[in-house]
Amino acid sequence: MTANEYQVTGMTCGHCEMSVREEVSEISGVTDIQVSAQTGKLVVSASGEVDDAKVLAAVEEAGYTAVRV
């Protein structure tokens, strides 16, 4: 199991967190998602390797930008 951390910009509320969580949860292999609008932190856990490109694309689809920490 692996966990990757990202810094997301643009999130301001619980709805923002929910949008990011919904998009990232569609990535195959993802087992857990922790996201905080207050800190901008996103931690994605997966059963195998986490594909950064897919996570970043999912965050962008939700309307935000992210970078791997």
C-alpha positions in Angstrom: 0.0 0.0 0.0 1.3 3.5 -0.9 0.2 7.0 0.0 1.0 10.1 -1.9 0.6 13.6 -0.7 -0.5 16.6 -2.7 -1.0 20.3 -2.1 -4.3 21.5 -3.6 -5.0 25.2 -4.3 -8.4 26.8 -4.6 -10.4 24.7 -2.0 -12.3 26.8 0.5 -15.0 24.6 2.0 -16.5 21.2 2.6 -18.1 21.2 -0.8 -14.7 21.7 -2.4 -13.4 18.7 -0.4 -16.3 16.6 -1.5 -15.7 17.5 -5.2 -12.1 16.5 -5.0 -12.9 13.3 -3.1 -15.5 12.2 -5.7 -13.2 12.7 -8.6 -10.1 11.0 -7.0 -12.2 8.1 -5.8 -12.9 7.1 -9.4 -9.2 6.2 -9.9 -8.7 2.4 -9.9 -6.9 1.1 -6.9 -7.5 4.1 -4.6 -8.4 2.8 -1.1 -8.5 6.0 1.0 -8.7 9.7 0.4 -8.0 12.4 3.0 -8.6 16.0 1.9 -8.7 19.2 3.8 -9.7 22.6 2.5 -8.3 24.3 5.5 -4.7 23.0 4.9 -5.0 22.3 1.1 -3.6 18.8 1.8 -4.7 15.7 -0.1 -3.4 12.3 0.8 -4.3 9.4 -1.6 -3.7 5.9 -0.5 -3.8 3.0 -2.9 -3.4 -0.8 -3.0 -0.5 -0.3 -5.5 1.3 2.6 -7.0 -0.6 5.9 -7.2 -0.5 7.4 -10.7 0.3 11.1 -10.1 -1.0 12.1 -13.5 -4.4 10.5 -12.8 -4.6 12.2 -9.4 -3.6 15.6 -10.8 -6.1 15.2 -13.7 -8.9 14.2 -11.2 -8.2 17.3 -9.1 -8.2 19.5 -12.2 -11.6 17.9 -13.2 -12.9 19.0 -9.8 -11.9 22.5 -10.6 -8.7 22.9 -8.6 -4.9 22.6 -9.1 -2.5 20.4 -7.3 1.2 19.5 -7.0 2.9 16.5 -5.5 4.5 17.2 -2.2 
